[in-house]
């Protein structure tokens, strides 16, 4: 299961947290791949009570991993959507404010005596 790790922000604290999460998710993806391979080999070659307990534990880990990935992807989508909304609002505000610049300059000039 691969996830996107492209995060855009101008807040260094948020960027640091987002990058740390992306690194952890990447590490978990590698672990999940290894666990899946080992579990498949055990299922193929070892049929015992001990291997059943191991497979149950690995299945439980995989279920929790899947839940975390789902929650991470939801957070990532919400984060990116929220950040895009903020950027759009910022650009819209700048655009609107740009229309007032000539008036603002005239007011400033009149008040400053120029």
C-alpha positions, -999 to 999 in steps of 0.1 A, spaced: 0 0 0 17 32 -11 9 66 1 17 101 -12 41 120 9 40 153 -9 31 179 16 32 216 11 33 241 39 51 273 49 49 265 86 82 247 95 66 230 126 38 215 105 62 205 78 84 187 103 55 168 118 42 159 84 76 147 72 81 126 104 47 110 98 56 103 62 89 87 73 71 65 99 45 54 74 73 45 49 90 24 76 57 7 84 51 -1 47 85 -18 46 77 -38 77 43 -48 64 59 -62 33 84 -82 53 57 -95 76 35 -105 48 63 -125 31 73 -142 64 36 -150 72 31 -165 37 62 -187 41 50 -199 76 16 -207 62 31 -227 34 57 -247 54 48 -248 90 15 -261 103 15 -261 140 -1 -245 171 29 -222 173 26 -211 137 -11 -205 142 -4 -182 171 23 -164 151 -1 -159 121 -28 -146 144 -4 -121 159 8 -110 125 -28 -107 112 -36 -85 142 -6 -63 135 -17 -61 98 -52 -51 108 -39 -23 131 -15 -12 103 -43 -10 78 -63 12 103 -34 35 108 -28 39 71 -64 46 66 -64 73 93 -31 87 80 -45 90 44 -77 107 58 -55 132 77 -33 138 47 -63 145 24 -78 168 50 -45 186 56 -39 191 19 -75 202 13 -73 227 42 -40 240 31 -52 245 -4 -83 264 10 -60 287 30 -38 293 0 -68 301 -22 -83 325 4 -49 342 8 -46 347 -30 -81 359 -32 -75 384 -4 -43 396 -21 -62 400 -53 -90 420 -37 -64 441 -17 -46 449 -50 -76 467 -62 -74 491 -33 -37 499 -37 -41 531 -58 -67 544 -34 -45 535 -5 -16 553 -20 -37 584 -26 -49 583 10 -14 578 23 -1 607 1 -28 630 13 -23 622 49 15 624 47 14 658 30 29 647 -3 
